[in-house]
Amino acid sequence: MTVPEWARYKVADAVRKPVDLGFTIHATRGTKEFLDGQGVSSELVLKLQEGRPNIVDAIENGKIRLVFNVPVGRKGKADDSYRPGRLR
């Protein structure tokens, strides 16, 4: 999960129940730090440009099965654009 700052409080409340039910939340660095501060556990997942293993690797390996993403602006578009044909 990667979420812009303005939406993080709403997302924190939304993911509490799935976490309580035993689901694992994978979050990019800023979102993870925010969730940690809200008492919501998550695991770090790297963006594409941050190295490997990254979010695409986790999706391809079946570690991530559902992605919540709220891209914002040009940087968000670059961060959230996966190479065509890379994902099945």
N, CA, C and O atoms as a CHARMM CRD file, in Angstrom:
* protein
*
  352
    1    1 MET  N      0.84500  -1.15100   0.00000 PROA 1      0.00000
    2    1 MET  CA     0.00000   0.00000   0.00000 PROA 1      0.00000
    3    1 MET  C      0.90000   1.22700   0.00000 PROA 1      0.00000
    4    1 MET  O      1.87500   1.30500   0.74700 PROA 1      0.00000
    5    2 THR  N      0.55300   2.17300  -0.84800 PROA 2      0.00000
    6    2 THR  CA     1.21700   3.46500  -0.82500 PROA 2      0.00000
    7    2 THR  C      0.13500   4.52900  -0.90200 PROA 2      0.00000
    8    2 THR  O     -0.70800   4.51500  -1.79900 PROA 2      0.00000
    9    3 VAL  N      0.17100   5.44200   0.04300 PROA 3      0.00000
   10    3 VAL  CA    -0.92100   6.39700   0.20100 PROA 3      0.00000
   11    3 VAL  C     -0.33900   7.78400   0.46600 PROA 3      0.00000
   12    3 VAL  O      0.58800   7.91400   1.26500 PROA 3      0.00000
   13    4 PRO  N     -0.86900   8.83300  -0.19300 PROA 4      0.00000
   14    4 PRO  CA    -0.37900  10.19000   0.08400 PROA 4      0.00000
   15    4 PRO  C     -0.75100  10.61700   1.50500 PROA 4      0.00000
   16    4 PRO  O     -1.68600  10.09000   2.10800 PROA 4      0.00000
   17    5 GLU  N      0.00100  11.57700   2.01400 PROA 5      0.00000
   18    5 GLU  CA    -0.19100  12.01200   3.39700 PROA 5      0.00000
   19    5 GLU  C     -1.63100  12.39900   3.71500 PROA 5      0.00000
   20    5 GLU  O     -2.13200  12.06100   4.78700 PROA 5      0.00000
   21    6 TRP  N     -2.30400  13.10100   2.80600 PROA 6      0.00000
   22    6 TRP  CA    -3.65400  13.59300   3.08700 PROA 6      0.00000
   23    6 TRP  C     -4.67400  12.46600   3.28400 PROA 6      0.00000
   24    6 TRP  O     -5.73400  12.69800   3.86500 PROA 6      0.00000
   25    7 ALA  N     -4.37800  11.27100   2.81800 PROA 7      0.00000
   26    7 ALA  CA    -5.33700  10.16700   2.91200 PROA 7      0.00000
   27    7 ALA  C     -4.96700   9.13800   3.97500 PROA 7      0.00000
   28    7 ALA  O     -5.71200   8.18000   4.18200 PROA 7      0.00000
   29    8 ARG  N     -3.85700   9.31000   4.63900 PROA 8      0.00000
   30    8 ARG  CA    -3.35200   8.26800   5.54100 PROA 8      0.00000
   31    8 ARG  C     -4.23700   8.00100   6.75000 PROA 8      0.00000
   32    8 ARG  O     -4.37800   6.84600   7.15000 PROA 8      0.00000
   33    9 TYR  N     -4.83300   9.02000   7.34100 PROA 9      0.00000
   34    9 TYR  CA    -5.68100   8.77400   8.52300 PROA 9      0.00000
   35    9 TYR  C     -6.87700   7.90600   8.16700 PROA 9      0.00000
   36    9 TYR  O     -7.24800   7.01400   8.92900 PROA 9      0.00000
   37   10 LYS  N     -7.48100   8.16200   7.01600 PROA 10     0.00000
   38   10 LYS  CA    -8.61400   7.34900   6.59600 PROA 10     0.00000
   39   10 LYS  C     -8.17800   5.91500   6.31300 PROA 10     0.00000
   40   10 LYS  O     -8.89100   4.96900   6.64500 PROA 10     0.00000
   41   11 VAL  N     -7.02300   5.75900   5.70600 PROA 11     0.00000
   42   11 VAL  CA    -6.51700   4.42500   5.37500 PROA 11     0.00000
   43   11 VAL  C     -6.16900   3.65700   6.64200 PROA 11     0.00000
   44   11 VAL  O     -6.43600   2.45800   6.72900 PROA 11     0.00000
   45   12 ALA  N     -5.57800   4.32600   7.61900 PROA 12     0.00000
   46   12 ALA  CA    -5.22100   3.65300   8.87100 PROA 12     0.00000
   47   12 ALA  C     -6.45900   3.03100   9.50000 PROA 12     0.00000
   48   12 ALA  O     -6.42400   1.88400   9.94400 PROA 12     0.00000
   49   13 ASP  N     -7.53800   3.77500   9.53800 PROA 13     0.00000
   50   13 ASP  CA    -8.78300   3.23900  10.10200 PROA 13     0.00000
   51   13 ASP  C     -9.31100   2.08400   9.25300 PROA 13     0.00000
   52   13 ASP  O     -9.82200   1.10000   9.78800 PROA 13     0.00000
   53   14 ALA  N     -9.18700   2.20400   7.93500 PROA 14     0.00000
   54   14 ALA  CA    -9.72000   1.17700   7.03000 PROA 14     0.00000
   55   14 ALA  C     -8.96300  -0.14300   7.11200 PROA 14     0.00000
   56   14 ALA  O     -9.55600  -1.19900   6.89000 PROA 14     0.00000
   57   15 VAL  N     -7.67200  -0.11400   7.42300 PROA 15     0.00000
   58   15 VAL  CA    -6.90200  -1.36800   7.42800 PROA 15     0.00000
   59   15 VAL  C     -6.80600  -2.01800   8.80700 PROA 15     0.00000
   60   15 VAL  O     -6.28600  -3.12700   8.93000 PROA 15     0.00000
   61   16 ARG  N     -7.29300  -1.35100   9.83000 PROA 16     0.00000
   62   16 ARG  CA    -7.23100  -1.96000  11.17000 PROA 16     0.00000
   63   16 ARG  C     -7.95600  -3.30800  11.22200 PROA 16     0.00000
   64   16 ARG  O     -7.42200  -4.27500  11.76600 PROA 16     0.00000
   65   17 LYS  N     -9.14300  -3.37900  10.67300 PROA 17     0.00000
   66   17 LYS  CA    -9.93300  -4.61600  10.73400 PROA 17     0.00000
   67   17 LYS  C     -9.24200  -5.75900   9.99900 PROA 17     0.00000
   68   17 LYS  O     -9.11000  -6.84200  10.56900 PROA 17     0.00000
   69   18 PRO  N     -8.79200  -5.56400   8.74600 PROA 18     0.00000
   70   18 PRO  CA    -8.07600  -6.66600   8.07900 PROA 18     0.00000
   71   18 PRO  C     -6.84300  -7.12700   8.86600 PROA 18     0.00000
   72   18 PRO  O     -6.55600  -8.32300   8.91700 PROA 18     0.00000
   73   19 VAL  N     -6.11800  -6.19300   9.47500 PROA 19     0.00000
   74   19 VAL  CA    -4.95700  -6.56900  10.28800 PROA 19     0.00000
   75   19 VAL  C     -5.42600  -7.38800  11.48800 PROA 19     0.00000
   76   19 VAL  O     -4.81700  -8.40300  11.82500 PROA 19     0.00000
   77   20 ASP  N     -6.50200  -6.95000  12.13000 PROA 20     0.00000
   78   20 ASP  CA    -7.04600  -7.69400  13.27200 PROA 20     0.00000
   79   20 ASP  C     -7.50000  -9.09900  12.86900 PROA 20     0.00000
   80   20 ASP  O     -7.48300 -10.02200  13.68400 PROA 20     0.00000
   81   21 LEU  N     -7.90600  -9.25400  11.60200 PROA 21     0.00000
   82   21 LEU  CA    -8.35000 -10.56100  11.09800 PROA 21     0.00000
   83   21 LEU  C     -7.18100 -11.44100  10.63900 PROA 21     0.00000
   84   21 LEU  O     -7.38200 -12.58200  10.22200 PROA 21     0.00000
   85   22 GLY  N     -5.95900 -10.90100  10.72100 PROA 22     0.00000
   86   22 GLY  CA    -4.79000 -11.70400  10.38800 PROA 22     0.00000
   87   22 GLY  C     -4.15500 -11.41800   9.03500 PROA 22     0.00000
   88   22 GLY  O     -3.18900 -12.08100   8.65700 PROA 22     0.00000
   89   23 PHE  N     -4.67900 -10.44700   8.30300 PROA 23     0.00000
   90   23 PHE  CA    -4.07100 -10.08500   7.03000 PROA 23     0.00000
   91   23 PHE  C     -2.79000  -9.29800   7.27000 PROA 23     0.00000
   92   23 PHE  O     -2.67800  -8.56500   8.25300 PROA 23     0.00000
   93   24 THR  N     -1.83700  -9.44900   6.38000 PROA 24     0.00000
   94   24 THR  CA    -0.59200  -8.69000   6.44000 PROA 24     0.00000
   95   24 THR  C     -0.68900  -7.52700   5.47800 PROA 24     0.00000
   96   24 THR  O     -1.05100  -7.70000   4.31400 PROA 24     0.00000
   97   25 ILE  N     -0.36500  -6.34600   5.96400 PROA 25     0.00000
   98   25 ILE  CA    -0.33700  -5.14900   5.14000 PROA 25     0.00000
   99   25 ILE  C      1.10500  -4.87300   4.76900 PROA 25     0.00000
  100   25 ILE  O      1.98000  -4.83700   5.63400 PROA 25     0.00000
  101   26 HSD  N      1.35400  -4.67900   3.48400 PROA 26     0.00000
  102   26 HSD  CA     2.67600  -4.29300   2.98900 PROA 26     0.00000
  103   26 HSD  C      2.57900  -2.83700   2.57800 PROA 26     0.00000
  104   26 HSD  O      1.69000  -2.47400   1.80800 PROA 26     0.00000
  105   27 ALA  N      3.46600  -2.00000   3.06800 PROA 27     0.00000
  106   27 ALA  CA     3.37600  -0.56900   2.80900 PROA 27     0.00000
  107   27 ALA  C      4.73100  -0.00100   2.42600 PROA 27     0.00000
  108   27 ALA  O      5.77100  -0.46700   2.89200 PROA 27     0.00000
  109   28 THR  N      4.70400   1.01100   1.57200 PROA 28     0.00000
  110   28 THR  CA     5.93000   1.71200   1.23200 PROA 28     0.00000
  111   28 THR  C      6.38700   2.50800   2.45400 PROA 28     0.00000
  112   28 THR  O      5.62600   2.68900   3.40400 PROA 28     0.00000
  113   29 ARG  N      7.61300   2.97400   2.42400 PROA 29     0.00000
  114   29 ARG  CA     8.27600   3.53000   3.60000 PROA 29     0.00000
  115   29 ARG  C      7.44200   4.58200   4.35000 PROA 29     0.00000
  116   29 ARG  O      7.19600   4.42600   5.54600 PROA 29     0.00000
  117   30 GLY  N      7.01200   5.63600   3.67400 PROA 30     0.00000
  118   30 GLY  CA     6.27700   6.70500   4.35400 PROA 30     0.00000
  119   30 GLY  C      4.96500   6.22500   4.93500 PROA 30     0.00000
  120   30 GLY  O      4.59800   6.59800   6.04900 PROA 30     0.00000
  121   31 THR  N      4.26300   5.40300   4.18600 PROA 31     0.00000
  122   31 THR  CA     2.98900   4.87400   4.66900 PROA 31     0.00000
  123   31 THR  C      3.21300   3.93600   5.84600 PROA 31     0.00000
  124   31 THR  O      2.44700   3.95700   6.80900 PROA 31     0.00000
  125   32 LYS  N      4.25600   3.11200   5.77900 PROA 32     0.00000
  126   32 LYS  CA     4.56400   2.20500   6.88500 PROA 32     0.00000
  127   32 LYS  C      4.88400   2.98300   8.16300 PROA 32     0.00000
  128   32 LYS  O      4.40000   2.64300   9.24200 PROA 32     0.00000
  129   33 GLU  N      5.69400   4.02000   8.03100 PROA 33     0.00000
  130   33 GLU  CA     6.04000   4.82400   9.20700 PROA 33     0.00000
  131   33 GLU  C      4.78600   5.43300   9.83100 PROA 33     0.00000
  132   33 GLU  O      4.64500   5.46100  11.05300 PROA 33     0.00000
  133   34 PHE  N      3.88400   5.91700   8.99000 PROA 34     0.00000
  134   34 PHE  CA     2.64200   6.47300   9.50400 PROA 34     0.00000
  135   34 PHE  C      1.81800   5.39600  10.20300 PROA 34     0.00000
  136   34 PHE  O      1.34800   5.60000  11.32200 PROA 34     0.00000
  137   35 LEU  N      1.64100   4.24700   9.54500 PROA 35     0.00000
  138   35 LEU  CA     0.84900   3.16800  10.14200 PROA 35     0.00000
  139   35 LEU  C      1.44700   2.71600  11.47200 PROA 35     0.00000
  140   35 LEU  O      0.71700   2.48100  12.43400 PROA 35     0.00000
  141   36 ASP  N      2.77000   2.59400  11.52700 PROA 36     0.00000
  142   36 ASP  CA     3.43300   2.22200  12.78400 PROA 36     0.00000
  143   36 ASP  C      3.05800   3.20300  13.89700 PROA 36     0.00000
  144   36 ASP  O      2.78100   2.79600  15.02600 PROA 36     0.00000
  145   37 GLY  N      3.05100   4.48700  13.57100 PROA 37     0.00000
  146   37 GLY  CA     2.70500   5.51900  14.54200 PROA 37     0.00000
  147   37 GLY  C      1.24900   5.45400  14.98300 PROA 37     0.00000
  148   37 GLY  O      0.89900   5.95600  16.05100 PROA 37     0.00000
  149   38 GLN  N      0.40600   4.84300  14.17200 PROA 38     0.00000
  150   38 GLN  CA    -1.01100   4.68400  14.48800 PROA 38     0.00000
  151   38 GLN  C     -1.30000   3.33000  15.14200 PROA 38     0.00000
  152   38 GLN  O     -2.45200   3.01000  15.43500 PROA 38     0.00000
  153   39 GLY  N     -0.24600   2.53800  15.36800 PROA 39     0.00000
  154   39 GLY  CA    -0.42700   1.23000  15.99700 PROA 39     0.00000
  155   39 GLY  C     -0.93200   0.15600  15.05500 PROA 39     0.00000
  156   39 GLY  O     -1.47200  -0.85800  15.49700 PROA 39     0.00000
  157   40 VAL  N     -0.75800   0.37400  13.74400 PROA 40     0.00000
  158   40 VAL  CA    -1.18400  -0.61000  12.74400 PROA 40     0.00000
  159   40 VAL  C      0.07400  -1.27400  12.18900 PROA 40     0.00000
  160   40 VAL  O      0.92600  -0.60300  11.60800 PROA 40     0.00000
  161   41 SER  N      0.19000  -2.57800  12.36300 PROA 41     0.00000
  162   41 SER  CA     1.40700  -3.25100  11.90800 PROA 41     0.00000
  163   41 SER  C      1.39700  -3.43200  10.39500 PROA 41     0.00000
  164   41 SER  O      0.35100  -3.66100   9.78800 PROA 41     0.00000
  165   42 SER  N      2.57400  -3.32700   9.80500 PROA 42     0.00000
  166   42 SER  CA     2.72900  -3.52300   8.36500 PROA 42     0.00000
  167   42 SER  C      4.16500  -3.93900   8.08400 PROA 42     0.00000
  168   42 SER  O      5.05700  -3.77300   8.91600 PROA 42     0.00000
  169   43 GLU  N      4.36100  -4.48100   6.89600 PROA 43     0.00000
  170   43 GLU  CA     5.69800  -4.85700   6.45800 PROA 43     0.00000
  171   43 GLU  C      6.12800  -3.91300   5.34900 PROA 43     0.00000
  172   43 GLU  O      5.31700  -3.51800   4.51100 PROA 43     0.00000
  173   44 LEU  N      7.40400  -3.55400   5.34600 PROA 44     0.00000
  174   44 LEU  CA     7.94300  -2.65100   4.33900 PROA 44     0.00000
  175   44 LEU  C      8.01800  -3.33400   2.98500 PROA 44     0.00000
  176   44 LEU  O      8.44800  -4.48200   2.88000 PROA 44     0.00000
  177   45 VAL  N      7.59300  -2.61400   1.94100 PROA 45     0.00000
  178   45 VAL  CA     7.77200  -3.06500   0.56500 PROA 45     0.00000
  179   45 VAL  C      8.41500  -1.90000  -0.18500 PROA 45     0.00000
  180   45 VAL  O      7.99500  -0.75200  -0.04100 PROA 45     0.00000
  181   46 LEU  N      9.43400  -2.20400  -0.98400 PROA 46     0.00000
  182   46 LEU  CA    10.15300  -1.16600  -1.71500 PROA 46     0.00000
  183   46 LEU  C      9.44000  -0.79100  -3.00500 PROA 46     0.00000
  184   46 LEU  O      8.82600  -1.63600  -3.65700 PROA 46     0.00000
  185   47 LYS  N      9.52900   0.49000  -3.36500 PROA 47     0.00000
  186   47 LYS  CA     9.07400   0.93400  -4.67500 PROA 47     0.00000
  187   47 LYS  C     10.09500   0.45700  -5.70200 PROA 47     0.00000
  188   47 LYS  O     11.20200   0.05600  -5.34100 PROA 47     0.00000
  189   48 LEU  N      9.72700   0.49900  -6.97400 PROA 48     0.00000
  190   48 LEU  CA    10.60900  -0.00200  -8.03400 PROA 48     0.00000
  191   48 LEU  C     11.99400   0.61600  -7.99400 PROA 48     0.00000
  192   48 LEU  O     12.99300  -0.09700  -8.09200 PROA 48     0.00000
  193   49 GLN  N     12.06900   1.93000  -7.85100 PROA 49     0.00000
  194   49 GLN  CA    13.36300   2.61400  -7.91500 PROA 49     0.00000
  195   49 GLN  C     14.17400   2.48600  -6.64100 PROA 49     0.00000
  196   49 GLN  O     15.30100   2.97700  -6.58100 PROA 49     0.00000
  197   50 GLU  N     13.62400   1.83400  -5.61300 PROA 50     0.00000
  198   50 GLU  CA    14.32800   1.70400  -4.34200 PROA 50     0.00000
  199   50 GLU  C     15.15200   0.42700  -4.23200 PROA 50     0.00000
  200   50 GLU  O     15.83000   0.21800  -3.22600 PROA 50     0.00000
  201   51 GLY  N     15.10600  -0.41500  -5.23200 PROA 51     0.00000
  202   51 GLY  CA    15.89000  -1.64700  -5.19100 PROA 51     0.00000
  203   51 GLY  C     15.02100  -2.88600  -5.21100 PROA 51     0.00000
  204   51 GLY  O     13.83400  -2.83500  -5.53200 PROA 51     0.00000
  205   52 ARG  N     15.64100  -3.99800  -4.86100 PROA 52     0.00000
  206   52 ARG  CA    14.95600  -5.28300  -4.90000 PROA 52     0.00000
  207   52 ARG  C     15.21000  -6.03600  -3.60100 PROA 52     0.00000
  208   52 ARG  O     16.23500  -5.82600  -2.95300 PROA 52     0.00000
  209   53 PRO  N     14.30100  -6.89400  -3.22500 PROA 53     0.00000
  210   53 PRO  CA    13.00200  -7.17100  -3.82600 PROA 53     0.00000
  211   53 PRO  C     12.06200  -5.98500  -3.61800 PROA 53     0.00000
  212   53 PRO  O     12.05600  -5.35500  -2.56100 PROA 53     0.00000
  213   54 ASN  N     11.27200  -5.69500  -4.64700 PROA 54     0.00000
  214   54 ASN  CA    10.36600  -4.55600  -4.60400 PROA 54     0.00000
  215   54 ASN  C      8.92000  -5.03000  -4.75400 PROA 54     0.00000
  216   54 ASN  O      8.63800  -6.22700  -4.70700 PROA 54     0.00000
  217   55 ILE  N      8.02500  -4.08800  -4.93200 PROA 55     0.00000
  218   55 ILE  CA     6.60300  -4.42200  -4.97700 PROA 55     0.00000
  219   55 ILE  C      6.26300  -5.36000  -6.13200 PROA 55     0.00000
  220   55 ILE  O      5.43000  -6.25300  -5.97200 PROA 55     0.00000
  221   56 VAL  N      6.88600  -5.17600  -7.28000 PROA 56     0.00000
  222   56 VAL  CA     6.60300  -6.06300  -8.41500 PROA 56     0.00000
  223   56 VAL  C      7.06200  -7.48100  -8.09500 PROA 56     0.00000
  224   56 VAL  O      6.35300  -8.44500  -8.38200 PROA 56     0.00000
  225   57 ASP  N      8.23900  -7.61000  -7.50500 PROA 57     0.00000
  226   57 ASP  CA     8.72000  -8.93500  -7.11100 PROA 57     0.00000
  227   57 ASP  C      7.74400  -9.60200  -6.14400 PROA 57     0.00000
  228   57 ASP  O      7.44400 -10.78900  -6.27100 PROA 57     0.00000
  229   58 ALA  N      7.25200  -8.82600  -5.17600 PROA 58     0.00000
  230   58 ALA  CA     6.31900  -9.37100  -4.18400 PROA 58     0.00000
  231   58 ALA  C      5.00100  -9.80400  -4.82800 PROA 58     0.00000
  232   58 ALA  O      4.42100 -10.81900  -4.44100 PROA 58     0.00000
  233   59 ILE  N      4.53500  -9.03800  -5.80300 PROA 59     0.00000
  234   59 ILE  CA     3.30100  -9.41200  -6.50700 PROA 59     0.00000
  235   59 ILE  C      3.53600 -10.67300  -7.32600 PROA 59     0.00000
  236   59 ILE  O      2.73300 -11.60400  -7.27300 PROA 59     0.00000
  237   60 GLU  N      4.62000 -10.71300  -8.07500 PROA 60     0.00000
  238   60 GLU  CA     4.91100 -11.88200  -8.91200 PROA 60     0.00000
  239   60 GLU  C      5.13000 -13.14700  -8.09600 PROA 60     0.00000
  240   60 GLU  O      4.81500 -14.24500  -8.55400 PROA 60     0.00000
  241   61 ASN  N      5.66400 -13.00000  -6.89700 PROA 61     0.00000
  242   61 ASN  CA     5.91900 -14.15400  -6.03100 PROA 61     0.00000
  243   61 ASN  C      4.69800 -14.54600  -5.19300 PROA 61     0.00000
  244   61 ASN  O      4.77200 -15.47300  -4.38600 PROA 61     0.00000
  245   62 GLY  N      3.58500 -13.85100  -5.37900 PROA 62     0.00000
  246   62 GLY  CA     2.36600 -14.18700  -4.65300 PROA 62     0.00000
  247   62 GLY  C      2.32600 -13.69800  -3.22000 PROA 62     0.00000
  248   62 GLY  O      1.41000 -14.04000  -2.47300 PROA 62     0.00000
  249   63 LYS  N      3.31100 -12.89900  -2.82800 PROA 63     0.00000
  250   63 LYS  CA     3.34100 -12.37000  -1.46300 PROA 63     0.00000
  251   63 LYS  C      2.29700 -11.26700  -1.29500 PROA 63     0.00000
  252   63 LYS  O      1.74700 -11.08500  -0.20800 PROA 63     0.00000
  253   64 ILE  N      2.02800 -10.53200  -2.37600 PROA 64     0.00000
  254   64 ILE  CA     1.00500  -9.48900  -2.38300 PROA 64     0.00000
  255   64 ILE  C     -0.05700  -9.88800  -3.38900 PROA 64     0.00000
  256   64 ILE  O      0.25100 -10.21100  -4.53600 PROA 64     0.00000
  257   65 ARG  N     -1.30200  -9.86500  -2.95700 PROA 65     0.00000
  258   65 ARG  CA    -2.39800 -10.28000  -3.83500 PROA 65     0.00000
  259   65 ARG  C     -3.38400  -9.16500  -4.14600 PROA 65     0.00000
  260   65 ARG  O     -4.19200  -9.29000  -5.06700 PROA 65     0.00000
  261   66 LEU  N     -3.32600  -8.07800  -3.38900 PROA 66     0.00000
  262   66 LEU  CA    -4.22400  -6.95900  -3.60700 PROA 66     0.00000
  263   66 LEU  C     -3.45100  -5.68100  -3.32100 PROA 66     0.00000
  264   66 LEU  O     -2.74700  -5.59300  -2.31500 PROA 66     0.00000
  265   67 VAL  N     -3.57800  -4.68200  -4.20500 PROA 67     0.00000
  266   67 VAL  CA    -2.84300  -3.42900  -4.05500 PROA 67     0.00000
  267   67 VAL  C     -3.82800  -2.28000  -3.91600 PROA 67     0.00000
  268   67 VAL  O     -4.73100  -2.12000  -4.73700 PROA 67     0.00000
  269   68 PHE  N     -3.64600  -1.47900  -2.86600 PROA 68     0.00000
  270   68 PHE  CA    -4.36700  -0.21700  -2.70200 PROA 68     0.00000
  271   68 PHE  C     -3.36500   0.88000  -2.97800 PROA 68     0.00000
  272   68 PHE  O     -2.31800   0.94700  -2.33400 PROA 68     0.00000
  273   69 ASN  N     -3.67600   1.73600  -3.92400 PROA 69     0.00000
  274   69 ASN  CA    -2.72300   2.75600  -4.31500 PROA 69     0.00000
  275   69 ASN  C     -3.47000   4.03700  -4.65300 PROA 69     0.00000
  276   69 ASN  O     -4.50800   4.00600  -5.31500 PROA 69     0.00000
  277   70 VAL  N     -2.93600   5.16300  -4.19300 PROA 70     0.00000
  278   70 VAL  CA    -3.52600   6.45800  -4.48200 PROA 70     0.00000
  279   70 VAL  C     -2.42800   7.34200  -5.05700 PROA 70     0.00000
  280   70 VAL  O     -1.81200   8.11400  -4.32300 PROA 70     0.00000
  281   71 PRO  N     -2.16900   7.24000  -6.38200 PROA 71     0.00000
  282   71 PRO  CA    -1.08500   8.03400  -6.97200 PROA 71     0.00000
  283   71 PRO  C     -1.47200   9.51200  -7.05900 PROA 71     0.00000
  284   71 PRO  O     -2.62800   9.85600  -7.30600 PROA 71     0.00000
  285   72 VAL  N     -0.47900  10.37100  -6.85000 PROA 72     0.00000
  286   72 VAL  CA    -0.71200  11.80700  -6.89300 PROA 72     0.00000
  287   72 VAL  C      0.40900  12.47200  -7.68500 PROA 72     0.00000
  288   72 VAL  O      1.58500  12.27800  -7.37800 PROA 72     0.00000
  289   73 GLY  N      0.05600  13.24500  -8.69100 PROA 73     0.00000
  290   73 GLY  CA     1.03500  14.04300  -9.42700 PROA 73     0.00000
  291   73 GLY  C      2.00200  13.21800 -10.25900 PROA 73     0.00000
  292   73 GLY  O      1.86400  12.00300 -10.39600 PROA 73     0.00000
  293   74 ARG  N      2.98900  13.92300 -10.81100 PROA 74     0.00000
  294   74 ARG  CA     3.97200  13.27600 -11.69700 PROA 74     0.00000
  295   74 ARG  C      4.80800  12.22700 -10.97600 PROA 74     0.00000
  296   74 ARG  O      5.04100  11.14100 -11.50600 PROA 74     0.00000
  297   75 LYS  N      5.26000  12.55300  -9.76700 PROA 75     0.00000
  298   75 LYS  CA     6.08000  11.58800  -9.02300 PROA 75     0.00000
  299   75 LYS  C      5.28200  10.32300  -8.75100 PROA 75     0.00000
  300   75 LYS  O      5.81200   9.21900  -8.87700 PROA 75     0.00000
  301   76 GLY  N      4.02400  10.46700  -8.38200 PROA 76     0.00000
  302   76 GLY  CA     3.17100   9.31000  -8.15000 PROA 76     0.00000
  303   76 GLY  C      3.01600   8.47100  -9.39500 PROA 76     0.00000
  304   76 GLY  O      3.01700   7.24200  -9.33000 PROA 76     0.00000
  305   77 LYS  N      2.88200   9.13100 -10.53000 PROA 77     0.00000
  306   77 LYS  CA     2.74600   8.39400 -11.79200 PROA 77     0.00000
  307   77 LYS  C      4.00100   7.57100 -12.06400 PROA 77     0.00000
  308   77 LYS  O      3.90000   6.41600 -12.47800 PROA 77     0.00000
  309   78 ALA  N      5.17600   8.14400 -11.83900 PROA 78     0.00000
  310   78 ALA  CA     6.42800   7.41300 -12.06100 PROA 78     0.00000
  311   78 ALA  C      6.58500   6.28600 -11.05400 PROA 78     0.00000
  312   78 ALA  O      6.99500   5.18300 -11.41800 PROA 78     0.00000
  313   79 ASP  N      6.26200   6.54900  -9.78900 PROA 79     0.00000
  314   79 ASP  CA     6.39400   5.53100  -8.74400 PROA 79     0.00000
  315   79 ASP  C      5.46900   4.34900  -8.98900 PROA 79     0.00000
  316   79 ASP  O      5.79800   3.21300  -8.64900 PROA 79     0.00000
  317   80 ASP  N      4.31900   4.61900  -9.57700 PROA 80     0.00000
  318   80 ASP  CA     3.28200   3.60400  -9.66800 PROA 80     0.00000
  319   80 ASP  C      3.13800   2.99300 -11.04900 PROA 80     0.00000
  320   80 ASP  O      2.15900   2.29800 -11.32000 PROA 80     0.00000
  321   81 SER  N      4.08700   3.24000 -11.91100 PROA 81     0.00000
  322   81 SER  CA     4.03700   2.68500 -13.26500 PROA 81     0.00000
  323   81 SER  C      4.93900   1.46700 -13.33800 PROA 81     0.00000
  324   81 SER  O      6.15800   1.56700 -13.20200 PROA 81     0.00000
  325   82 TYR  N      4.32300   0.32200 -13.55400 PROA 82     0.00000
  326   82 TYR  CA     5.08300  -0.90200 -13.64900 PROA 82     0.00000
  327   82 TYR  C      5.32900  -1.21600 -15.11000 PROA 82     0.00000
  328   82 TYR  O      4.50000  -0.90100 -15.96400 PROA 82     0.00000
  329   83 ARG  N      6.44000  -1.82400 -15.39900 PROA 83     0.00000
  330   83 ARG  CA     6.80400  -2.13300 -16.78700 PROA 83     0.00000
  331   83 ARG  C      5.77100  -3.03100 -17.44100 PROA 83     0.00000
  332   83 ARG  O      5.36500  -4.04200 -16.86800 PROA 83     0.00000
  333   84 PRO  N      5.34000  -2.65400 -18.66400 PROA 84     0.00000
  334   84 PRO  CA     4.36600  -3.50000 -19.37100 PROA 84     0.00000
  335   84 PRO  C      4.87400  -4.92400 -19.52900 PROA 84     0.00000
  336   84 PRO  O      6.04700  -5.15900 -19.81800 PROA 84     0.00000
  337   85 GLY  N      3.97400  -5.85400 -19.33500 PROA 85     0.00000
  338   85 GLY  CA     4.33400  -7.26400 -19.50400 PROA 85     0.00000
  339   85 GLY  C      5.05900  -7.86300 -18.31900 PROA 85     0.00000
  340   85 GLY  O      5.29300  -9.07100 -18.28600 PROA 85     0.00000
  341   86 ARG  N      5.41300  -7.05500 -17.35900 PROA 86     0.00000
  342   86 ARG  CA     6.14500  -7.56700 -16.20400 PROA 86     0.00000
  343   86 ARG  C      5.23800  -8.36700 -15.29300 PROA 86     0.00000
  344   86 ARG  O      5.62800  -9.41200 -14.77400 PROA 86     0.00000
  345   87 LEU  N      4.02300  -7.87100 -15.10000 PROA 87     0.00000
  346   87 LEU  CA     3.09300  -8.59500 -14.23000 PROA 87     0.00000
  347   87 LEU  C      2.22500  -9.51500 -15.07200 PROA 87     0.00000
  348   87 LEU  O      1.87400  -9.19400 -16.20800 PROA 87     0.00000
  349   88 ARG  N      1.89300 -10.63400 -14.51400 PROA 88     0.00000
  350   88 ARG  CA     1.02600 -11.57200 -15.22700 PROA 88     0.00000
  351   88 ARG  C     -0.40900 -11.29100 -14.91700 PROA 88     0.00000
  352   88 ARG  O     -1.29600 -11.97700 -15.42400 PROA 88     0.00000
